[in-house]
Amino acid sequence: MDSNRSWDTITAALNRVSGPGRRGADWTTYLCPVHESDGRHHHPSLGVVYNRQRGRTVVRCFAGCPDEQVLERLGLRIRDLFDEPRAPAGARRTHSPAVALADQALQRAGLSLEVHKRDLGPRLANPKDVATYLYRWPDGRSAGCVVRVHTEHRNGRAKSFRQYRRTESGWTPGGFAHLPFHLPEVLDAVRSGRDIHICEGEADALTATHAGLTATCNAGGAQGWHPEHATWFTGAHRVWIIADRDAPGYRHAARVAESLFDLVRELRIVQARDGKDLTEHCDAGHHISDLDPVPVLDAHYCLRSHDR
């Protein structure tokens, strides 16, 4: 079992500190050593699952205890979550296979591989907060929020975002835990086997939600997806990734799909029939069912899902 070194290390420590775990369909659950170590009866809320694709063990307290605190109580460190030592910070990274596949999809779709920013000209007004998106822990507690900001320019509108995290003393500027938007609803969909739609941003996720779907995204846009986001989808029946029709959108969709592949049963990657994103697709009069498969990406991940 040397190839699963992190799993052996984590579960051995949990068996020693919290007692034997309870095996489920995907997660093995233990008493959390941070908030369930008082000797009283608790329903175990710490989940552990092995991600074979990434050679790491995922630890998740569904009540919200930070991974670092859990590991500290176990006498472990972040590096113990990985089978092999991670590359040092700042080490040069090669172009990932997922992003290379996304670039093939861009070429097939006739879209540019480059990101071109439009010149909006001089600013006409001060930035204005137009929306606030709340991110929650599984029990509904606030974890953080994203504020959407619009700034009017002569040739159009610029958008930007601010993040805040919830602390004991209130809201503090800065990033928060890597949680999917609408997390309680996502977890309910995982348990009940309903489809889940992953968008690139909160506005599109709300568009899908208003259409009656379970929809989510990550904070931080196309560059904001992390492996920690993927762990919350473990055991999902079917996940639809709705890609924006540009280079960042395709690359984001590919990274999301690659991180989810070993965790969910089926993946589909689709895009707007008209317009750049889901909201423009719906504004053009199309239904959600009219979304088109993303060339290369949808076939690649859908076929891989069915081949397992």
Backbone bond lengths (Angstrom), bond angles and torsions (degrees), N, CA, C in turn:
res aa  C-N    CA-C-N  psi(-1)  N-CA   C-N-CA  omega(-1)  CA-C   N-CA-C  phi
1 M - - - 1.459 - - 1.524 112.16 -
2 D 1.381 117.60 20.19 1.456 119.90 -177.56 1.517 111.58 -60.05
3 S 1.347 117.27 -30.38 1.453 119.61 -177.49 1.525 111.89 -68.95
4 N 1.349 116.51 -16.48 1.459 121.29 179.17 1.534 110.07 -109.75
5 R 1.312 116.62 40.23 1.457 120.62 -173.18 1.515 112.47 -55.47
6 S 1.344 117.20 -42.53 1.461 119.37 -177.17 1.526 110.98 -64.80
7 W 1.326 117.42 -40.72 1.470 121.07 178.84 1.530 110.55 -60.54
8 D 1.328 116.55 -45.57 1.465 120.30 179.99 1.530 110.84 -62.25
9 T 1.337 116.28 -41.57 1.465 120.52 -178.21 1.524 111.31 -65.70
10 I 1.327 116.65 -47.57 1.467 121.02 -176.30 1.519 111.01 -67.51
11 T 1.331 117.15 -48.23 1.464 119.50 -175.93 1.528 111.77 -69.02
12 A 1.333 117.09 -33.18 1.467 118.93 176.98 1.528 110.42 -63.89
13 A 1.339 116.09 -41.92 1.463 119.66 178.69 1.525 111.08 -66.19
14 L 1.315 117.58 -40.97 1.470 120.65 179.23 1.519 111.55 -66.93
15 N 1.337 117.41 -41.12 1.463 119.73 177.10 1.522 111.20 -60.32
16 R 1.333 116.07 -35.25 1.463 120.72 -179.57 1.525 111.67 -73.12
17 V 1.339 116.92 -41.15 1.463 121.18 -173.50 1.529 112.83 -90.48
18 S 1.338 117.25 -40.98 1.462 121.47 -172.30 1.521 114.54 -110.04
19 G 1.338 117.45 -8.85 1.451 120.02 -176.50 1.515 111.17 92.66
20 P 1.333 117.21 176.86 1.468 121.31 -176.01 1.525 112.00 -60.76
21 G 1.339 115.93 145.37 1.455 120.99 177.73 1.510 111.78 -86.28
22 R 1.326 114.81 168.73 1.461 122.19 179.19 1.517 108.11 -112.33
23 R 1.327 117.09 115.32 1.453 121.93 -176.81 1.519 111.01 -74.95
24 G 1.358 116.27 129.55 1.457 121.99 175.49 1.506 110.34 -115.91
25 A 1.330 116.32 -171.52 1.463 120.29 -178.99 1.522 111.29 -62.25
26 D 1.330 117.13 -36.53 1.465 121.35 -179.11 1.533 111.05 -126.69
27 W 1.335 116.98 -52.48 1.449 121.91 -177.54 1.527 111.02 -93.05
28 T 1.330 115.94 147.82 1.456 122.25 164.83 1.520 106.88 -102.22
29 T 1.327 117.95 128.05 1.464 121.21 -172.63 1.519 111.66 -108.22
30 Y 1.331 114.43 143.06 1.463 124.00 179.03 1.524 109.14 -132.97
31 L 1.330 115.84 163.53 1.451 120.05 166.95 1.521 108.33 -66.12
32 C 1.320 117.33 133.16 1.462 120.42 179.26 1.518 109.52 -70.31
33 P 1.345 118.35 125.65 1.461 119.91 -179.04 1.522 113.87 -70.21
34 V 1.346 117.95 -8.89 1.464 120.84 179.54 1.521 111.20 -88.39
35 H 1.341 117.96 -52.87 1.466 119.22 -172.82 1.534 114.11 -115.14
36 E 1.341 117.61 0.04 1.467 119.71 179.67 1.525 111.44 -123.21
37 S 1.331 116.15 29.82 1.473 120.39 -176.28 1.521 112.32 -105.49
38 D 1.359 116.77 21.44 1.464 119.99 -176.74 1.517 113.23 -90.52
39 G 1.348 117.60 4.93 1.456 120.51 178.25 1.517 114.21 84.48
40 R 1.316 118.35 -5.24 1.455 121.56 178.80 1.529 110.22 -84.34
41 H 1.339 114.87 169.30 1.470 119.18 178.44 1.527 109.51 -76.88
42 H 1.338 116.71 129.63 1.459 122.30 177.51 1.526 108.95 -136.31
43 H 1.314 115.63 154.68 1.470 120.50 167.98 1.527 106.22 -85.20
44 P 1.331 119.24 115.83 1.474 121.26 -173.15 1.528 112.05 -52.36
45 S 1.328 115.77 130.52 1.461 119.61 -175.60 1.520 113.18 -122.52
46 L 1.318 118.33 8.03 1.465 120.63 177.49 1.523 108.87 -101.58
47 G 1.331 116.53 118.63 1.455 120.76 179.45 1.518 111.92 -102.35
48 V 1.330 116.06 144.17 1.463 122.39 178.01 1.531 107.57 -132.92
49 V 1.326 116.31 131.87 1.458 120.39 178.04 1.525 108.43 -143.42
50 Y 1.332 116.92 148.24 1.463 121.38 -179.92 1.515 110.02 -99.70
51 N 1.335 116.81 126.97 1.463 123.05 176.91 1.524 107.64 -100.34
52 R 1.321 115.00 98.02 1.469 120.07 -175.54 1.519 111.83 -65.24
53 Q 1.339 116.47 -36.29 1.458 120.63 -177.98 1.522 111.57 -59.86
54 R 1.318 116.56 -40.24 1.465 120.94 -176.82 1.522 113.26 -100.64
55 G 1.333 117.58 0.58 1.449 120.23 177.37 1.511 113.08 60.07
56 R 1.350 116.46 46.46 1.457 119.67 -178.43 1.522 109.83 -149.67
57 T 1.310 115.07 159.66 1.454 122.28 175.84 1.521 108.64 -106.14
58 V 1.318 116.45 134.31 1.463 122.64 -179.55 1.520 108.68 -101.90
59 V 1.320 116.06 129.11 1.465 122.97 176.56 1.516 107.33 -114.70
60 R 1.336 117.48 128.12 1.462 120.16 -176.44 1.525 110.43 -141.54
61 C 1.331 116.26 114.89 1.461 120.96 171.99 1.523 107.30 -85.13
62 F 1.332 116.85 115.75 1.456 120.48 -175.97 1.522 112.24 -76.52
63 A 1.326 117.03 -3.51 1.466 120.66 172.55 1.519 111.21 -94.71
64 G 1.348 116.70 -6.87 1.462 119.70 173.08 1.510 116.95 106.62
65 C 1.332 119.46 4.46 1.467 119.46 178.47 1.533 109.51 -65.63
66 P 1.343 119.08 132.28 1.465 121.12 -179.09 1.525 112.04 -61.38
67 D 1.324 116.24 145.09 1.465 120.84 179.29 1.525 111.75 -55.56
68 E 1.340 115.85 -39.12 1.464 119.66 -177.79 1.522 111.70 -60.71
69 Q 1.348 117.69 -39.58 1.468 120.83 178.90 1.522 110.99 -68.24
70 V 1.333 116.36 -40.23 1.463 119.80 177.84 1.523 110.30 -60.24
71 L 1.336 116.36 -47.96 1.465 120.27 -179.00 1.529 111.43 -64.40
72 E 1.335 116.64 -37.52 1.466 119.80 179.06 1.528 110.80 -61.61
73 R 1.330 117.04 -42.27 1.468 120.33 177.98 1.528 112.47 -64.50
74 L 1.334 115.38 -25.83 1.465 120.10 179.12 1.524 112.66 -89.44
75 G 1.335 116.66 -4.38 1.457 120.43 -177.07 1.512 112.72 74.61
76 L 1.338 116.92 28.08 1.466 121.92 -177.18 1.522 110.26 -119.88
77 R 1.341 115.05 174.98 1.455 122.24 178.45 1.519 110.28 -128.07
78 I 1.320 115.92 169.02 1.466 120.75 179.83 1.519 111.43 -54.91
79 R 1.330 117.45 -38.37 1.464 120.43 -177.03 1.531 111.78 -62.12
80 D 1.356 117.64 -22.16 1.461 120.86 179.36 1.520 112.79 -72.29
81 L 1.349 117.98 -10.74 1.461 121.35 176.81 1.528 111.82 -77.98
82 F 1.337 117.88 -9.49 1.461 122.05 -173.83 1.526 110.65 -115.54
83 D 1.347 116.10 140.69 1.458 120.47 177.86 1.519 111.88 -66.04
84 E 1.333 115.46 -40.09 1.463 121.61 -178.67 1.516 109.36 -119.78
85 P 1.334 117.99 152.78 1.471 119.86 177.97 1.518 110.46 -59.13
86 R 1.326 116.14 138.28 1.463 120.64 178.22 1.524 110.53 -77.85
87 A 1.322 115.40 156.35 1.465 120.24 177.82 1.521 109.46 -63.36
88 P 1.336 118.15 143.47 1.470 120.34 179.56 1.513 111.66 -59.25
89 A 1.331 115.19 150.63 1.464 119.84 177.75 1.528 109.52 -57.41
90 G 1.304 117.44 134.72 1.456 121.62 179.12 1.513 113.88 88.90
91 A 1.352 117.12 -4.26 1.459 118.84 179.12 1.519 110.12 -65.89
92 R 1.300 116.66 147.29 1.457 121.51 -177.51 1.527 109.95 -68.07
93 R 1.326 116.68 132.12 1.457 121.80 179.93 1.526 109.58 -107.96
94 T 1.319 115.60 141.03 1.450 119.97 176.78 1.522 109.21 -84.85
95 H 1.328 115.15 165.68 1.460 121.25 178.55 1.522 107.81 -66.34
96 S 1.333 118.42 119.53 1.459 121.40 -173.92 1.519 110.79 -68.63
97 P 1.347 117.46 151.16 1.467 120.03 178.47 1.524 112.35 -58.09
98 A 1.339 117.46 -35.45 1.464 120.38 -179.40 1.529 110.54 -64.13
99 V 1.338 116.95 -43.86 1.462 120.12 -179.72 1.529 110.04 -69.16
100 A 1.325 117.91 -37.39 1.461 120.49 176.69 1.527 110.28 -61.70
101 L 1.331 116.73 -39.26 1.462 120.51 177.46 1.531 110.30 -65.51
102 A 1.333 116.32 -39.00 1.462 119.99 177.49 1.526 110.97 -61.68
103 D 1.326 116.70 -38.81 1.461 119.56 179.37 1.533 111.20 -66.26
104 Q 1.338 117.51 -34.46 1.461 120.03 173.36 1.527 110.38 -62.40
105 A 1.330 115.81 -40.56 1.463 120.47 179.15 1.525 110.85 -64.43
106 L 1.324 117.52 -40.63 1.459 121.18 177.85 1.524 111.36 -60.63
107 Q 1.322 116.05 -43.87 1.460 119.82 179.08 1.519 111.30 -64.67
108 R 1.340 116.99 -40.45 1.463 120.93 178.96 1.531 110.83 -63.97
109 A 1.352 115.98 -36.06 1.464 120.55 -178.72 1.525 112.44 -83.15
110 G 1.329 117.64 -5.51 1.459 120.71 -178.91 1.512 113.37 75.08
111 L 1.338 117.05 25.21 1.458 121.68 179.87 1.527 110.08 -101.83
112 S 1.317 116.23 154.35 1.460 121.58 -177.98 1.523 111.42 -70.96
113 L 1.338 115.65 143.15 1.461 121.01 173.95 1.521 111.48 -79.52
114 E 1.314 116.65 -14.45 1.456 121.26 -177.37 1.531 110.38 -96.40
115 V 1.330 114.55 159.56 1.464 121.13 176.54 1.524 107.42 -104.43
116 H 1.312 116.74 117.06 1.459 121.51 -178.05 1.527 109.30 -109.10
117 K 1.333 116.16 119.21 1.456 120.33 178.35 1.522 110.27 -93.22
118 R 1.310 115.41 130.39 1.448 121.46 -178.60 1.531 110.73 -74.72
119 D 1.324 116.24 139.38 1.466 120.79 176.49 1.529 108.29 -79.28
120 L 1.321 116.41 110.75 1.459 121.40 -176.57 1.522 113.24 -87.94
121 G 1.324 117.24 -6.77 1.456 119.19 179.37 1.524 111.76 77.96
122 P 1.331 116.83 -170.21 1.473 121.11 -175.91 1.537 111.83 -67.73
123 R 1.322 114.34 151.79 1.462 120.61 178.96 1.520 110.08 -74.06
124 L 1.339 116.10 139.96 1.452 121.51 -178.63 1.522 113.33 -105.34
125 A 1.338 116.98 -19.90 1.466 120.06 -176.48 1.514 109.34 -151.56
126 N 1.316 116.40 164.71 1.455 121.56 177.04 1.523 110.42 -70.95
127 P 1.324 117.34 152.83 1.469 119.92 177.13 1.525 110.60 -57.54
128 K 1.346 115.35 145.19 1.458 121.17 -178.01 1.530 110.35 -131.01
129 D 1.343 116.96 127.95 1.457 121.25 174.98 1.528 108.92 -70.92
130 V 1.330 116.96 125.17 1.470 119.97 -176.22 1.527 113.17 -116.62
131 A 1.321 119.05 -16.58 1.464 120.67 -179.95 1.526 109.64 -161.46
132 T 1.323 116.01 150.75 1.459 122.61 174.56 1.516 108.24 -127.96
133 Y 1.340 116.58 129.06 1.454 122.19 -177.16 1.528 108.58 -114.25
134 L 1.319 116.83 121.40 1.460 122.38 -175.74 1.523 110.43 -92.25
135 Y 1.313 116.27 131.05 1.467 123.10 173.61 1.518 108.50 -106.06
136 R 1.344 116.31 135.25 1.457 120.70 -171.88 1.527 111.95 -126.15
137 W 1.327 114.75 153.93 1.456 122.16 170.34 1.531 108.54 -73.66
138 P 1.336 118.74 168.35 1.470 119.87 -179.27 1.524 114.19 -56.20
139 D 1.336 117.93 -31.23 1.465 119.74 -179.33 1.525 113.00 -85.62
140 G 1.325 117.53 5.17 1.458 121.59 177.02 1.508 114.96 95.61
141 R 1.331 118.27 -8.81 1.459 120.33 178.91 1.525 110.51 -66.11
142 S 1.325 116.25 145.86 1.458 121.30 178.94 1.526 110.43 -68.97
143 A 1.325 116.31 132.82 1.459 121.40 176.17 1.522 110.98 -109.60
144 G 1.322 116.27 -36.67 1.454 120.87 -178.58 1.509 109.52 -173.72
145 C 1.302 116.18 177.36 1.462 120.19 176.96 1.518 109.87 -149.76
146 V 1.320 114.40 157.66 1.458 122.90 176.85 1.520 107.39 -119.25
147 V 1.323 116.48 128.75 1.465 121.77 177.79 1.522 107.97 -105.04
148 R 1.327 115.62 125.19 1.469 121.39 178.41 1.523 108.66 -90.55
149 V 1.343 116.09 132.32 1.455 122.19 -175.36 1.531 109.11 -123.69
150 H 1.331 116.67 131.70 1.465 121.90 175.23 1.532 109.53 -112.97
151 T 1.314 115.73 139.88 1.455 122.13 176.07 1.522 108.83 -130.32
152 E 1.316 116.67 120.65 1.461 121.00 -177.75 1.535 110.74 -79.84
153 H 1.330 115.54 132.02 1.464 123.91 175.87 1.532 108.51 -121.81
154 R 1.299 115.13 170.45 1.460 119.06 -177.37 1.526 111.85 -62.17
155 N 1.339 116.76 -36.76 1.465 120.05 -175.61 1.521 113.37 -106.31
156 G 1.303 117.15 18.34 1.461 118.88 178.88 1.512 112.38 147.32
157 R 1.320 116.32 -167.65 1.456 123.10 -175.74 1.510 110.38 -117.11
158 A 1.321 116.63 132.17 1.458 122.16 174.45 1.522 108.83 -96.55
159 K 1.322 116.32 145.05 1.455 120.41 175.82 1.525 109.33 -119.76
160 S 1.307 115.29 145.91 1.456 121.74 176.23 1.526 107.73 -146.74
161 F 1.334 116.08 173.03 1.456 119.74 -174.48 1.532 109.89 -141.83
162 R 1.327 115.13 146.81 1.460 122.41 171.84 1.522 108.47 -121.47
163 Q 1.334 115.39 146.11 1.462 119.65 177.49 1.524 110.47 -116.55
164 Y 1.330 115.65 147.27 1.454 123.24 175.11 1.527 108.24 -134.07
165 R 1.313 116.33 147.72 1.458 120.10 174.31 1.530 109.66 -115.11
166 R 1.311 115.31 149.09 1.456 121.43 -179.49 1.519 109.38 -87.82
167 T 1.332 117.08 126.09 1.452 122.43 177.29 1.526 108.95 -123.69
168 E 1.319 116.54 176.28 1.463 120.35 179.52 1.521 111.73 -62.90
169 S 1.327 117.03 -25.40 1.464 120.72 -178.33 1.526 112.91 -96.87
170 G 1.346 116.79 1.72 1.462 119.68 178.87 1.518 112.04 125.13
171 W 1.335 116.13 -155.98 1.459 122.02 -177.41 1.528 110.12 -89.24
172 T 1.354 114.75 129.83 1.460 121.82 -177.88 1.522 109.42 -122.51
173 P 1.338 118.94 133.07 1.466 119.63 178.28 1.521 111.76 -59.61
174 G 1.321 116.40 139.87 1.452 121.18 178.17 1.515 112.17 131.72
175 G 1.326 115.46 170.66 1.453 120.98 -177.08 1.512 112.90 -71.68
176 F 1.335 115.06 166.61 1.464 121.28 179.96 1.523 108.86 -132.94
177 A 1.330 116.44 -177.38 1.465 121.43 -177.11 1.528 111.17 -56.15
178 H 1.323 116.02 152.10 1.464 121.76 -177.76 1.531 109.36 -78.47
179 L 1.331 115.14 81.49 1.459 122.63 -178.34 1.529 109.67 -111.77
180 P 1.323 118.54 141.27 1.461 119.99 172.01 1.527 110.84 -69.24
181 F 1.309 116.54 147.55 1.465 123.22 172.38 1.534 108.36 -61.56
182 H 1.340 117.18 142.78 1.476 121.91 -178.51 1.529 111.47 59.84
183 L 1.334 118.43 39.93 1.463 121.11 -174.44 1.530 113.62 -56.88
184 P 1.345 121.37 -46.43 1.471 118.24 179.63 1.529 112.83 -56.84
185 E 1.334 116.99 -38.70 1.463 120.23 178.69 1.536 111.41 -69.63
186 V 1.323 116.56 -35.79 1.463 120.43 177.17 1.530 110.41 -62.87
187 L 1.325 117.06 -46.44 1.462 120.34 -179.28 1.523 111.47 -64.59
188 D 1.323 117.26 -36.10 1.466 120.22 176.66 1.526 110.34 -64.73
189 A 1.342 116.68 -39.06 1.467 120.11 178.04 1.527 111.16 -67.03
190 V 1.329 117.25 -37.77 1.471 120.18 176.63 1.524 109.97 -60.79
191 R 1.336 116.92 -46.43 1.466 120.94 -177.93 1.522 112.06 -64.95
192 S 1.323 117.25 -36.68 1.465 120.51 -174.96 1.528 113.40 -93.57
193 G 1.332 117.37 -4.60 1.462 120.52 177.46 1.513 114.89 80.45
194 R 1.347 117.87 17.45 1.467 120.27 178.60 1.523 110.69 -80.58
195 D 1.329 115.85 155.26 1.457 121.08 176.52 1.525 110.40 -66.07
196 I 1.328 115.39 148.93 1.463 122.52 177.47 1.523 107.96 -125.39
197 H 1.332 116.64 136.29 1.462 122.00 179.41 1.527 109.17 -111.78
198 I 1.332 116.75 126.34 1.465 122.26 178.75 1.524 108.39 -107.13
199 C 1.313 115.65 121.14 1.466 122.31 179.45 1.530 109.39 -105.73
200 E 1.335 115.37 176.72 1.469 118.64 179.45 1.527 112.12 -86.79
201 G 1.327 118.50 -21.42 1.458 119.89 -177.47 1.510 112.19 -149.38
202 E 1.328 114.96 169.13 1.462 120.64 -175.36 1.525 112.79 -65.05
203 A 1.333 118.06 -37.56 1.461 120.37 -178.76 1.528 110.89 -60.72
204 D 1.336 117.35 -43.57 1.463 120.19 178.29 1.527 111.04 -68.61
205 A 1.337 117.32 -37.28 1.466 120.14 177.54 1.527 110.68 -60.83
206 L 1.331 116.65 -39.18 1.462 119.92 177.74 1.523 111.31 -69.41
207 T 1.338 117.33 -36.23 1.463 120.17 175.39 1.524 110.23 -58.53
208 A 1.330 116.77 -45.14 1.465 121.06 179.36 1.524 111.17 -67.06
209 T 1.331 116.37 -38.75 1.466 120.06 179.11 1.527 110.65 -63.10
210 H 1.319 116.55 -41.74 1.463 120.59 178.84 1.528 111.25 -65.56
211 A 1.338 117.71 -21.55 1.465 122.09 176.35 1.527 111.73 -85.53
212 G 1.339 116.83 3.17 1.455 121.13 176.79 1.516 115.25 92.92
213 L 1.340 118.16 12.35 1.461 121.80 -178.16 1.519 111.28 -99.46
214 T 1.316 116.60 160.43 1.458 121.34 167.50 1.521 107.02 -86.92
215 A 1.331 116.90 114.55 1.462 120.36 -171.92 1.515 110.19 -133.61
216 T 1.320 115.29 151.62 1.454 121.29 -175.61 1.519 109.78 -153.06
217 C 1.324 115.74 178.64 1.462 123.29 175.19 1.520 106.37 -165.71
218 N 1.311 116.26 -176.45 1.462 121.46 173.26 1.516 109.22 -114.04
219 A 1.312 116.57 152.42 1.459 119.86 172.33 1.528 109.06 -69.80
220 G 1.322 116.72 148.61 1.457 119.94 175.30 1.507 115.34 96.81
221 G 1.336 118.40 3.28 1.455 120.64 174.49 1.518 114.37 70.40
222 A 1.343 115.87 -150.94 1.461 121.42 -171.72 1.517 113.35 -63.00
223 Q 1.327 117.96 -25.90 1.468 121.15 -178.64 1.524 112.63 -96.21
224 G 1.329 117.31 3.02 1.459 119.59 -169.55 1.509 116.65 -97.94
225 W 1.335 119.39 3.47 1.466 120.59 -178.78 1.527 110.37 -80.45
226 H 1.337 115.94 133.85 1.468 122.08 179.44 1.527 109.69 -127.57
227 P 1.320 118.27 156.30 1.471 119.99 177.83 1.521 113.03 -54.86
228 E 1.344 117.39 -30.39 1.463 119.79 179.11 1.523 112.06 -62.20
229 H 1.341 117.49 -31.74 1.458 119.67 175.81 1.528 110.58 -60.49
230 A 1.321 116.03 -41.34 1.464 120.43 -173.22 1.519 112.34 -63.88
231 T 1.326 118.12 -33.10 1.464 119.96 -173.49 1.520 112.49 -61.43
232 W 1.326 117.86 -27.29 1.462 120.43 -178.90 1.528 112.17 -68.87
233 F 1.333 118.17 -15.21 1.467 121.81 -177.42 1.528 112.02 -96.02
234 T 1.305 117.69 4.46 1.462 121.49 -176.37 1.532 111.08 -54.69
235 G 1.333 115.48 124.85 1.456 120.85 179.11 1.514 114.87 90.67
236 A 1.342 118.14 -0.09 1.467 120.67 179.95 1.528 110.19 -62.62
237 H 1.343 115.95 145.96 1.467 120.58 -178.69 1.529 110.89 -74.81
238 R 1.337 117.23 -54.90 1.463 120.58 -179.51 1.527 109.47 -144.22
239 V 1.327 115.72 132.72 1.462 121.64 178.33 1.520 108.36 -121.33
240 W 1.337 115.59 128.82 1.460 122.72 175.33 1.528 107.88 -103.70
241 I 1.311 117.36 124.45 1.456 122.51 176.09 1.527 107.15 -102.82
242 I 1.333 116.40 119.38 1.462 121.20 -178.17 1.522 107.92 -99.89
243 A 1.320 116.44 106.85 1.464 122.17 -174.33 1.522 110.80 -87.60
244 D 1.328 116.62 137.79 1.463 120.29 167.70 1.528 108.34 -68.01
245 R 1.331 116.52 148.16 1.466 121.15 -175.42 1.531 110.90 -85.96
246 D 1.302 117.70 65.56 1.460 122.92 174.27 1.524 107.81 -159.58
247 A 1.347 116.19 176.88 1.459 120.38 -175.31 1.531 112.32 -61.00
248 P 1.344 120.05 -49.21 1.465 118.56 178.11 1.532 112.10 -60.12
249 G 1.346 117.20 -37.42 1.454 120.51 -178.45 1.516 112.81 -65.97
250 Y 1.330 117.41 -45.27 1.467 120.45 178.45 1.531 111.16 -64.93
251 R 1.324 116.76 -40.67 1.467 119.78 -178.67 1.522 110.85 -69.05
252 H 1.321 116.04 -38.06 1.467 119.96 175.66 1.528 109.84 -61.37
253 A 1.328 117.22 -46.36 1.467 120.99 -179.27 1.525 111.33 -60.66
254 A 1.324 117.11 -39.99 1.462 120.75 -179.71 1.524 111.17 -66.77
255 R 1.344 117.05 -41.11 1.468 119.80 178.48 1.525 110.71 -64.80
256 V 1.325 116.18 -41.51 1.462 119.70 178.62 1.526 110.13 -62.10
257 A 1.325 116.51 -47.49 1.463 120.68 -178.38 1.524 111.63 -61.35
258 E 1.321 116.84 -43.55 1.466 119.80 -178.69 1.526 111.27 -63.29
259 S 1.328 116.82 -38.63 1.468 119.95 -179.11 1.521 112.29 -72.89
260 L 1.333 117.44 -24.93 1.465 121.37 -177.94 1.521 113.40 -91.93
261 F 1.312 117.88 -14.69 1.465 120.63 -166.71 1.529 112.83 -55.22
262 D 1.314 118.16 -44.32 1.465 120.78 -177.99 1.521 113.17 -82.77
263 L 1.323 117.83 -2.53 1.464 120.94 -173.16 1.522 113.85 -108.03
264 V 1.329 118.22 -23.32 1.465 121.41 -175.79 1.525 109.42 -121.47
265 R 1.338 115.38 163.60 1.463 119.85 -173.98 1.525 113.35 -82.72
266 E 1.321 117.07 -34.57 1.468 119.63 -178.67 1.518 110.04 -146.96
267 L 1.333 115.93 141.27 1.459 122.71 178.98 1.513 110.10 -124.76
268 R 1.325 116.70 139.44 1.454 122.86 170.86 1.525 107.88 -132.31
269 I 1.342 116.83 144.12 1.468 122.00 178.96 1.523 107.94 -125.83
270 V 1.328 115.77 117.47 1.459 121.62 -173.53 1.522 110.10 -130.71
271 Q 1.354 115.72 171.94 1.458 120.91 -176.97 1.522 110.00 -150.09
272 A 1.321 115.59 168.23 1.458 121.70 179.33 1.530 111.01 -63.19
273 R 1.318 115.67 142.14 1.467 119.94 174.13 1.524 110.37 -75.62
274 D 1.325 116.17 -38.26 1.463 122.51 174.15 1.516 108.11 -131.96
275 G 1.339 116.40 141.88 1.448 120.04 -178.76 1.511 112.47 88.60
276 K 1.330 114.96 179.71 1.458 120.68 -175.14 1.513 113.13 -86.45
277 D 1.353 117.35 -36.64 1.461 120.01 -170.61 1.523 110.95 -137.87
278 L 1.330 115.96 -175.98 1.456 120.49 -175.78 1.521 112.39 -62.57
279 T 1.320 117.62 -40.51 1.463 119.86 -178.89 1.517 110.87 -63.05
280 E 1.330 118.20 -43.78 1.465 120.76 177.73 1.520 110.92 -66.93
281 H 1.305 117.84 -34.51 1.467 122.76 175.81 1.530 110.01 -58.99
282 C 1.336 116.26 -47.85 1.470 120.32 179.84 1.526 111.35 -70.27
283 D 1.345 117.03 -37.23 1.462 120.30 178.43 1.527 111.40 -63.33
284 A 1.340 116.27 -25.85 1.472 120.54 179.01 1.527 111.81 -80.88
285 G 1.330 116.90 0.92 1.456 120.72 176.86 1.510 115.55 95.69
286 H 1.343 117.95 6.48 1.461 121.18 -179.34 1.527 110.82 -87.45
287 H 1.336 116.16 154.67 1.457 122.71 173.77 1.531 109.29 -90.51
288 I 1.319 115.33 164.98 1.469 119.75 176.81 1.525 110.12 -58.74
289 S 1.317 117.22 -36.93 1.463 121.00 -178.85 1.524 112.66 -67.17
290 D 1.340 117.59 -10.88 1.461 121.55 179.75 1.530 112.74 -87.57
291 L 1.319 117.81 -2.09 1.469 119.97 178.92 1.530 109.81 -59.51
292 D 1.332 116.12 140.37 1.461 121.62 -176.55 1.527 111.12 -98.11
293 P 1.333 117.61 147.21 1.474 119.88 175.10 1.527 110.88 -62.47
294 V 1.319 116.93 140.97 1.464 121.07 173.64 1.526 107.69 -77.12
295 P 1.321 117.84 125.35 1.471 119.32 -178.32 1.523 111.41 -57.60
296 V 1.302 115.74 145.54 1.462 125.34 178.92 1.533 110.96 71.24
297 L 1.328 118.03 -57.12 1.463 120.69 -173.66 1.525 112.22 -64.76
298 D 1.331 117.39 -48.77 1.464 119.22 -176.98 1.519 110.68 -63.00
299 A 1.325 117.16 -45.80 1.463 120.07 -179.85 1.521 111.01 -62.13
300 H 1.329 116.73 -41.87 1.464 120.73 -177.34 1.521 111.37 -62.24
301 Y 1.325 117.73 -52.27 1.464 120.22 -174.35 1.522 112.25 -80.17
302 C 1.329 117.67 -31.16 1.460 119.50 177.29 1.521 110.78 -67.75
303 L 1.332 117.81 -44.98 1.458 121.22 179.37 1.515 110.60 -65.69
304 R 1.324 118.02 -39.92 1.462 120.33 178.24 1.516 110.88 -61.72
305 S 1.349 116.39 -38.01 1.453 120.05 178.98 1.513 111.18 -63.29
306 H 1.330 116.67 -44.18 1.476 120.33 -177.84 1.517 112.47 -73.42
307 D 1.337 117.72 -22.28 1.463 120.70 -178.58 1.524 112.73 -77.99
308 R 1.336 117.70 -12.93 1.462 119.08 -175.30 1.516 110.92 -74.20
